[in-house]
Amino acid sequence: MDKKSVTNELIERCSKYYNSDINNKVYSDAVIRNGLVDVALNHEAVANMHYHFSEEIDVGKVTNQMKTGRCWMFGALNCVRYSISNSLQMDEKNFELSQNYIFFWDKLEKSNLFLENIISTIDKELEDHEVIGLLNSPIHEGGRWGLFTKIIEKYGVVPKYAMPDSKASEDSKTLNQILNEKMRQYAKVLREMYRQNNTIDSIRDKKENMLIDIYNILCHFLGEPPKTFDFEYRDLNGVFHRDRDITPLDFYNKYSKVKPKDYIILVNYPTDDKPFGKTYSLKYHGNVVDDEPIKYLNVDINTLKELAISQIKGGEQVSFGCDVGKMSHREFGIMDMNLFNYETVLNTKFTMNKKERLMYKASGSAHVMTFTGVNLVDGKPNRWKVQNSWGESAGNNGFYIMSDEWFDEYVLRVAINKKYVPEEIIKAYEQEPIMLSPWNTLGPVF
């Protein structure tokens, strides 16, 4: 088939179409001067999205992930920290758990996983599409509930004062550049060792020395994680408590009522390759090297909503993944399908539905937050309260509001405690997962 270039005739047709409608010029002037978001904003939609909810959990203040991709850590840690502060009746509204601590171990574990993936593909050529995919993004920063589960069950957690944020944990660009360069350097060394007929055992010995180097680098950027610490707090009755020399894992096991391993991840991906009622996983997906794949049960959107509502009514936040950048306003903290009049302003149509957007890479799970409330009318939700991790300047002191229609279109996954899940769904989740390619739509958007 012959390719056809952009011709002067086509350009003339484009110009004629644009100039045929006077509204195009009016809207163009407005967008050029003010930007599309402000011009297309539907103020009636803003007025309709008010912060009142029939079911609501008082979870305290929001946190701030700063210039990093740590949203999934913040969302999960928000659930854990509330379970601790609420159960202990702590008189500390600003109590936080250390995101930097989780960040450190996630980076180290992802380094090991990347190198193990390089070893597993060590006999393939550099031009192999899977090798290219690994080298394109060695240590990505994104994650999900399943990745958080692996880290916290292995390493525990600490209060923020035991391992506070560093410059690099608040702005991770340089750290990521260094780690990715080292990973590609190590990949080169390991692959060359294989082609020089070194044994896999000797290659893995070399890998362990590489991880020692990575640990050292991470300590320079983030600090070394504490092996023990003193847990101190004052309760609502004014009584001071101290638990001395406790390890991070013992602290987690002793004080957290939320155990991420007790949750299942349900997704709504209505695409042809993923029938509902089946579990799925992704090749090379995860952070910790073990024999337990991170899996997802695909269900209809109403199931996600019903289980999320049950968990909120039970007094627990719900961690969820969504495509936050679509039809949302950061300053107002609103996510609503009627928020912007894009079609009117741009004189065009956006016709893809959720299934089609996922299939054609127009949407994906790009951000993790938590539901802390829902407004029910005759038992049905019409808006949801969302705890974000972008600081208190966004939305309503850091909280967002989501319309139920937006939930339908852009919420893709939720983590639900098994105690709220019907037996038939638990059984479906226990299926062996169907392994998908690393680039399947179920994967993250980076």
Summary of the structure (lengths in Angstrom):
residues: 446
radius of gyration: 24.1
end to end distance: 33.3
largest distance: 80.9
contacts: 1380
relative contact order: 0.16
helix: 45%
strand: 18%
